[in-house]
Amino acid sequence: MSEVQLGEKVAIVTGASEGIGAALSRRLNAQGVRVVLVARRVEPLEALVKTLNAEVPHLIFRADVSDDERMQALVEATLNAFGRIDILVNNAGLHHRGRFDANQTFDLAKMIDVNLRAPLVLMHLALPHLAKTHGNVVNVASLAGHVPIPDSATYSSSKFGLRALTLALRQEWLERGVTFSLVSPGPVTTGFIMDNIDNVSDLTFSQPISSAEEVTDDILHCIEHGDAEICRPKKSGRLAKLAYVFPQLRTWLRPSLERKGRRTKDALRRQQGTSSGS
């Protein structure tokens, strides 16, 4: 993919400390974008900064995205540092896996706060400033936002909501200068699933697995071209849409997909064991 020419724009990236957020921040920085790196912990952000081009200004901002006051402070700090906001990428996510009744009420509510409410609040706060620059918003959703996922009911519902919110705002702002896009990946080889592989459903691993760099390509493509949504991998996106329209298809396919996913998960476990032992 050719690099997006973004000049000296200003981008806020949440969940920037690892995985997709870190990969995206490096790519934006390499193109001269002044990135505001947002995460709950400062130490990983400081480690990330060591890999960036020191000649391009950046800002580290520690925050839990579900804290409204910190999000207001984030917008103010960005404007104080750089005077504008051109790009907002809501990438921070949370997933407490397992059966709905096996999770604590607080953890279920926190997923909604991080995955849906936080992007809503930050978009609302940033929109007046994005409107001045004809900016771009890219929300990182999930294929779980296309088809309900058992044992991930709350996570799936939060991504359904984020998808609906983004597509609705895209229509609201179509003629008003701000572009809203979605990137909806399946499983990605980041700590988000790999660090908790035993609790990830077999169904999840029935899909091809993407890398953080591939998802970063999709985000950059949305920033450049303003696509409404990119699903990765495309085949899984089409299958998810089909399964949503024809729910019985999910019932028929689920046993075979779970068997396939179980084989993939076992192979990944062996790879992890080999890596840790090398």
C-alpha positions as CSV (number, residue, x, y, z in Angstrom):
1,M,0.0,0.0,0.0
2,S,1.3,3.5,-0.8
3,E,1.8,5.7,2.1
4,V,-0.9,8.3,2.9
5,Q,0.5,11.9,2.6
6,L,-0.7,13.5,5.8
7,G,1.9,16.3,6.2
8,E,1.8,17.9,9.6
9,K,-1.7,17.0,10.7
10,V,-2.6,16.2,14.3
11,A,-4.0,12.8,15.2
12,I,-5.4,11.5,18.5
13,V,-5.0,7.7,18.8
14,T,-6.5,6.0,21.8
15,G,-5.2,2.6,22.9
16,A,-1.8,3.7,21.5
17,S,0.4,1.7,23.9
18,E,0.4,-1.6,22.0
19,G,-1.0,-3.6,19.1
20,I,-2.9,-1.7,16.4
21,G,-2.6,1.6,18.3
22,A,1.2,1.4,18.5
23,A,1.6,0.2,14.9
24,L,-0.7,3.1,13.7
25,S,1.1,5.7,15.8
26,R,4.5,4.6,14.3
27,R,3.2,4.9,10.8
28,L,1.6,8.3,11.3
29,N,4.7,9.6,13.0
30,A,6.8,8.4,10.0
31,Q,4.7,10.5,7.8
32,G,5.1,13.7,9.8
33,V,1.8,13.5,11.7
34,R,1.9,14.9,15.2
35,V,0.4,12.1,17.2
36,V,-1.3,12.4,20.6
37,L,-0.7,9.0,22.2
38,V,-3.4,8.0,24.7
39,A,-3.3,5.0,27.0
40,R,-3.9,4.1,30.7
41,R,-0.2,3.4,31.3
42,V,2.6,5.8,30.6
43,E,5.5,3.3,30.6
44,P,4.5,1.5,27.3
45,L,3.9,4.9,25.7
46,E,7.4,6.1,26.7
47,A,8.8,2.9,25.2
48,L,6.9,3.5,22.0
49,V,8.2,7.1,21.8
50,K,11.8,5.7,21.6
51,T,10.9,4.1,18.3
52,L,9.4,7.3,16.8
53,N,11.1,10.0,14.7
54,A,12.2,12.5,17.4
55,E,12.0,15.4,15.0
56,V,8.2,15.1,14.7
57,P,6.4,16.5,17.8
58,H,4.2,14.1,19.8
59,L,2.2,14.2,23.1
60,I,1.8,11.5,25.7
61,F,-1.5,11.6,27.5
62,R,-2.3,9.1,30.2
63,A,-6.1,8.5,30.5
64,D,-8.8,5.9,31.0
65,V,-10.9,6.7,28.0
66,S,-14.1,6.0,30.0
67,D,-13.3,9.0,32.2
68,D,-15.2,11.9,30.7
69,E,-13.2,14.6,32.5
70,R,-10.0,13.1,31.2
71,M,-11.4,13.1,27.7
72,Q,-12.2,16.8,28.0
73,A,-8.7,17.3,29.3
74,L,-7.3,15.3,26.3
75,V,-9.0,17.6,23.8
76,E,-7.8,20.7,25.6
77,A,-4.2,19.3,25.9
78,T,-4.2,18.6,22.2
79,L,-5.3,22.1,21.3
80,N,-2.9,23.6,23.7
81,A,0.0,21.6,22.2
82,F,-0.9,21.8,18.5
83,G,-3.8,24.2,18.0
84,R,-5.9,21.8,15.9
85,I,-7.3,18.2,15.6
86,D,-7.4,16.6,12.1
87,I,-7.7,12.9,12.9
88,L,-9.4,10.9,15.7
89,V,-8.9,7.2,15.9
90,N,-10.9,5.4,18.6
91,N,-8.9,2.2,19.0
92,A,-9.0,1.5,22.7
93,G,-11.0,-1.6,23.5
94,L,-11.9,-4.0,26.4
95,H,-13.1,-7.6,26.3
96,H,-14.0,-9.7,29.3
97,R,-14.6,-13.0,27.7
98,G,-16.9,-15.8,28.9
99,R,-20.5,-16.4,29.5
100,F,-22.6,-13.4,30.4
101,D,-23.6,-14.7,33.8
102,A,-20.0,-15.7,34.6
103,N,-18.8,-12.1,34.4
104,Q,-19.1,-9.4,37.1
105,T,-21.7,-6.7,36.5
106,F,-19.0,-4.0,36.8
107,D,-16.9,-5.7,34.1
108,L,-19.8,-6.0,31.7
109,A,-20.6,-2.3,32.2
110,K,-17.0,-1.3,31.8
111,M,-16.9,-2.9,28.3
112,I,-19.8,-0.7,27.2
113,D,-18.1,2.3,28.8
114,V,-14.7,1.7,27.0
115,N,-16.0,0.3,23.6
116,L,-19.0,2.5,23.0
117,R,-19.6,5.3,25.5
118,A,-16.0,6.5,25.4
119,P,-15.8,6.9,21.6
120,L,-19.2,8.7,21.7
121,V,-18.0,11.2,24.3
122,L,-14.6,11.8,22.6
123,M,-16.2,12.3,19.2
124,H,-18.7,14.8,20.7
125,L,-15.9,16.7,22.4
126,A,-13.7,16.7,19.3
127,L,-16.2,17.3,16.6
128,P,-16.3,21.2,16.8
129,H,-12.5,21.1,16.2
130,L,-12.6,18.4,13.5
131,A,-15.2,20.4,11.6
132,K,-12.7,23.3,11.4
133,T,-10.1,21.1,9.7
134,H,-12.5,18.9,7.7
135,G,-11.1,16.0,9.7
136,N,-11.5,12.3,9.8
137,V,-12.8,9.9,12.5
138,V,-11.9,6.2,12.3
139,N,-13.5,3.9,14.8
140,V,-12.0,0.4,15.2
141,A,-14.9,-1.9,15.6
142,S,-15.0,-5.7,15.0
143,L,-16.6,-8.4,12.9
144,A,-18.3,-9.1,16.2
145,G,-20.3,-6.0,15.4
146,H,-21.8,-7.7,12.4
147,V,-23.0,-11.0,13.9
148,P,-23.8,-11.8,17.6
149,I,-21.0,-13.8,19.2
150,P,-21.9,-16.2,22.0
151,D,-19.7,-15.9,25.1
152,S,-18.9,-12.4,24.0
153,A,-22.4,-11.0,24.2
154,T,-21.5,-7.6,25.8
155,Y,-18.4,-7.1,23.6
156,S,-20.4,-7.9,20.5
157,S,-23.3,-5.6,21.5
158,S,-20.8,-2.7,22.2
159,K,-19.3,-3.2,18.7
160,F,-22.8,-3.3,17.1
161,G,-23.5,0.0,18.9
162,L,-20.3,1.5,17.8
163,R,-20.9,0.5,14.2
164,A,-24.4,1.9,14.2
165,L,-23.2,5.2,15.8
166,T,-20.5,5.6,13.3
167,L,-22.6,4.9,10.2
168,A,-25.3,7.3,11.5
169,L,-22.8,10.1,12.2
170,R,-21.4,9.5,8.7
171,Q,-24.8,10.4,7.3
172,E,-25.3,13.4,9.6
173,W,-21.9,14.9,8.7
174,L,-21.8,13.8,5.0
175,E,-22.2,17.5,3.8
176,R,-20.6,19.0,6.9
177,G,-16.9,18.3,6.4
178,V,-16.1,15.5,8.8
179,T,-15.7,11.9,7.5
180,F,-16.6,8.9,9.7
181,S,-15.2,5.5,8.9
182,L,-15.1,2.0,10.5
183,V,-12.5,-0.6,10.4
184,S,-13.9,-4.0,11.5
185,P,-11.3,-6.7,11.9
186,G,-11.6,-10.3,12.9
187,P,-8.9,-11.8,15.1
188,V,-5.6,-9.9,15.1
189,T,-2.3,-11.2,16.4
190,T,-2.0,-8.7,19.2
191,G,-2.0,-9.1,23.0
192,F,-5.7,-8.4,22.9
193,I,-6.4,-12.0,22.1
194,M,-3.0,-13.7,22.2
195,D,-2.3,-12.9,25.8
196,N,-5.6,-14.6,26.8
197,I,-5.8,-17.3,24.1
198,D,-7.4,-19.9,26.4
199,N,-10.4,-17.8,27.0
200,V,-10.9,-16.8,23.4
201,S,-13.7,-18.7,21.7
202,D,-12.9,-21.4,19.2
203,L,-15.3,-19.7,16.8
204,T,-13.1,-16.6,16.8
205,F,-10.1,-18.6,15.5
206,S,-12.1,-20.1,12.6
207,Q,-11.4,-16.9,10.7
208,P,-8.1,-15.9,9.0
209,I,-5.9,-14.0,11.5
210,S,-4.7,-10.5,10.6
211,S,-1.7,-8.5,11.8
212,A,-1.7,-5.1,13.4
213,E,0.1,-3.7,10.4
214,E,-2.7,-5.0,8.1
215,V,-5.3,-3.3,10.2
216,T,-3.2,-0.2,10.2
217,D,-3.2,-0.2,6.4
218,D,-7.0,-0.2,6.6
219,I,-7.1,2.7,9.0
220,L,-4.8,4.7,6.8
221,H,-6.9,3.9,3.7
222,C,-10.0,5.2,5.5
223,I,-8.2,8.4,6.5
224,E,-7.1,8.9,2.9
225,H,-10.2,7.8,1.0
226,G,-13.0,8.1,3.5
227,D,-14.4,4.6,3.1
228,A,-17.5,3.9,5.2
229,E,-16.2,0.6,6.4
230,I,-13.4,-1.9,5.8
231,C,-13.8,-5.5,7.0
232,R,-10.7,-7.6,7.4
233,P,-10.5,-10.2,6.1
234,K,-13.0,-9.4,3.4
235,K,-14.2,-13.0,3.1
236,S,-15.0,-13.1,6.8
237,G,-16.8,-9.8,6.5
238,R,-19.0,-11.1,3.8
239,L,-19.7,-14.3,5.8
240,A,-20.6,-12.3,8.9
241,K,-23.1,-10.2,6.9
242,L,-24.6,-13.3,5.4
243,A,-24.9,-15.0,8.9
244,Y,-26.6,-11.9,10.2
245,V,-29.2,-11.9,7.5
246,F,-29.7,-15.7,7.7
247,P,-29.4,-16.6,11.5
248,Q,-30.1,-20.3,10.8
249,L,-26.9,-20.4,8.8
250,R,-24.9,-19.6,12.0
251,T,-26.5,-22.6,13.6
252,W,-25.6,-24.9,10.7
253,L,-22.0,-23.7,10.3
254,R,-21.1,-23.2,14.0
255,P,-20.0,-26.8,14.8
256,S,-17.6,-27.0,11.8
257,L,-16.3,-23.5,12.3
258,E,-15.6,-24.3,16.0
259,R,-13.7,-27.4,15.0
260,K,-11.6,-25.4,12.5
261,G,-11.0,-22.7,15.2
262,R,-9.9,-25.3,17.8
263,R,-7.2,-26.6,15.4
264,T,-6.0,-23.1,14.8
265,K,-5.9,-22.3,18.5
266,D,-4.0,-25.5,19.3
267,A,-1.4,-24.6,16.6
268,L,-1.1,-21.1,18.0
269,R,-0.6,-22.5,21.6
270,R,2.2,-24.7,20.3
271,Q,3.8,-21.7,18.6
272,Q,3.6,-19.7,21.8
273,G,5.2,-22.6,23.7
274,T,8.0,-22.8,21.2
275,S,8.6,-19.0,21.3
276,S,8.7,-18.9,25.1
277,G,11.0,-21.9,25.2
278,S,13.5,-20.6,22.6
